[in-house]
Each structure stands twice: as C-alpha cells, then as structure tokens.
Amino acid sequence: MKATAAARRYARALFSIAQESNALESNRGELKSMADLFEAEPALRNALFRPLHPVAERRAVLRAVCERLGLDATVRNFFAFLIDQRRLVDFDAIRGEFDRLADAAAGVTTARVTTAAPLDDAQRQRLQSALSARTGRRVELEVWVDPELIGGAVAVVDNVVFDGSLRTQLSQLRDTLRGH
C-alpha cells in the first residue's frame, strides 16, 4: 500500500519516539502483532476502522486489545491518537512506512525482484549477495514470478533497476552485433 502524506507523517512521528526511547524493534514487533490480529479478525478490524461506532467505544476496545497483547504505552497511545484523528484507516500505510524507516535506519533495503521461474534457496542467496554488494546495504528480497519474462531476473532497489532478463541481454547482443 502506498503511503499518503498523512501516513508518512504519523509513521515518522512514531518512528522518532521509538528511536528516542530505544524501542524501535519492539514497537515494530507490536505493530506487526496488531496487523496480524487485524488480518485474523476482520470483524475487529471493521469495528475499529469504521467510524460507525462512537470514538469512546472504539478506544475502549482498542485499549483492551492493546492490554491483552501487552503493547507498550507508546504504541497504545499512538493507536488511541489514530482513533481520535480518524486515521486508523491509514494503519497499513503507516506500518509500511514505519517498517521502511526502521529498515533504512538499520541499513536494510528491499529489492523487488521479478523472475521467470521460482528461485531456489541458493539462487536467492546469490542474488541477495550480489545486490547487497552493488548497493552497499543489506538487501531483503520480495520475489514475484512472471513467466513472460522468458529468463533471468529484473530487480528494483531504491528506484534503481538491475535488468538481467534474457530479453534485455538478447537486445544488448543484437545492438552489439549491429554495431550500435
């Protein structure tokens, strides 16, 4: 989900607080726990995300859920603030942006990789190592299979495209043979 300007602001605010209190990874885990719960319990998600219920009721339900999960006060207060600001609907985008900020702070980036066929573990490791060497950062892979690619892979890391597809290689060979 693409983060809106508001989602980016909220994520940066929580990220700053988490970083200052040395709770970055624990807060990240707590956000994931909530996301997992929302995915597992669509009725809970609908009750909290839709403003059909009064704010006080939604806050009470959220408070109970946060306590049951043992979430830290910062995250509990953040969720209450999101309800008050009617921004809980942006939770997925906020969480995605928070994860991106936490990854960047840890020197980790994500490569979106499209391959012609599924990668085995050895291929994933070689690709991850090669991209890490090229970017100077630890790279996590998100891999999609696109049979129309014919062969090879295309990776996008921080808006830089590494095109190792067979189609591109054949095009480059054709251009070389033509003398271009």
Secondary structure as UniProt FT lines:
FT   HELIX           5..20
FT   TURN            21..22
FT   HELIX           24..40
FT   HELIX           42..49
FT   TURN            51..52
FT   HELIX           55..69
FT   HELIX           73..84
FT   TURN            85..86
FT   HELIX           88..90
FT   HELIX           91..105
FT   TURN            106..107
FT   STRAND          108..115
FT   HELIX           121..135
FT   STRAND          138..145
FT   HELIX           147..149
FT   STRAND          153..157
FT   TURN            158..159
FT   STRAND          160..163
FT   HELIX           166..178
//
